[in-house]
């Protein structure tokens, strides 16, 4: 018989087992994970936008010389 494998998660340096959390706590944790993913994706897109803008500014300045 295999042991049920639990998923450790760390919050503020304290380790918990995901499966031991209440449904509400699991939902809150899942929101945090999803928001971290969205923040990372938004940061990636922002970096692209800022670099793109800088390229257009560079082209504009070159055309004004």
CORLIN-V816509 format. One record per residue. N is the residue number from 1. RES is the residue in one small letter. OMEGA is omega in degrees with one decimal (* if undefined). D_CENTER is the distance of its C-alpha to the mean C-alpha in whole Angstrom. Layout:
# CORLIN-V816509
n:N res:RES omega:OMEGA d_center:D_CENTER
n:N res:RES omega:OMEGA d_center:D_CENTER
This chain:
# CORLIN-V816509
n:1 res:x omega:179.4 d_center:37
n:2 res:x omega:176.7 d_center:33
n:3 res:x omega:172.8 d_center:31
n:4 res:x omega:-179.1 d_center:28
n:5 res:x omega:179.0 d_center:25
n:6 res:x omega:-176.6 d_center:23
n:7 res:x omega:178.3 d_center:19
n:8 res:x omega:173.0 d_center:19
n:9 res:x omega:-178.7 d_center:16
n:10 res:x omega:177.7 d_center:16
n:11 res:x omega:-178.1 d_center:16
n:12 res:x omega:175.8 d_center:17
n:13 res:x omega:179.9 d_center:19
n:14 res:x omega:-179.5 d_center:20
n:15 res:x omega:176.9 d_center:20
n:16 res:x omega:172.7 d_center:20
n:17 res:x omega:-176.5 d_center:21
n:18 res:x omega:-176.0 d_center:19
n:19 res:x omega:178.9 d_center:22
n:20 res:x omega:179.9 d_center:24
n:21 res:x omega:174.6 d_center:22
n:22 res:x omega:177.6 d_center:23
n:23 res:x omega:178.6 d_center:22
n:24 res:x omega:179.4 d_center:21
n:25 res:x omega:177.0 d_center:19
n:26 res:x omega:179.0 d_center:17
n:27 res:x omega:179.1 d_center:16
n:28 res:x omega:178.4 d_center:15
n:29 res:x omega:-179.8 d_center:13
n:30 res:x omega:175.2 d_center:12
n:31 res:x omega:-179.9 d_center:11
n:32 res:x omega:179.2 d_center:9
n:33 res:x omega:180.0 d_center:7
n:34 res:x omega:178.8 d_center:7
n:35 res:x omega:175.0 d_center:6
n:36 res:x omega:179.1 d_center:3
n:37 res:x omega:-179.7 d_center:3
n:38 res:x omega:177.7 d_center:5
n:39 res:x omega:178.3 d_center:5
n:40 res:x omega:179.3 d_center:4
n:41 res:x omega:178.9 d_center:7
n:42 res:x omega:178.1 d_center:8
n:43 res:x omega:177.3 d_center:9
n:44 res:x omega:179.0 d_center:10
n:45 res:x omega:178.4 d_center:12
n:46 res:x omega:177.4 d_center:13
n:47 res:x omega:178.2 d_center:14
n:48 res:x omega:-179.3 d_center:16
n:49 res:x omega:-179.2 d_center:18
n:50 res:x omega:178.9 d_center:19
n:51 res:x omega:176.6 d_center:21
n:52 res:x omega:179.0 d_center:22
n:53 res:x omega:-179.9 d_center:24
n:54 res:x omega:178.3 d_center:25
n:55 res:x omega:178.5 d_center:27
n:56 res:x omega:177.2 d_center:28
n:57 res:x omega:179.3 d_center:30
n:58 res:x omega:178.0 d_center:31
n:59 res:x omega:178.9 d_center:33
n:60 res:x omega:179.4 d_center:34
n:61 res:x omega:179.7 d_center:35
n:62 res:x omega:-179.4 d_center:37
n:63 res:x omega:-179.2 d_center:39
n:64 res:x omega:-178.6 d_center:40
n:65 res:x omega:* d_center:42
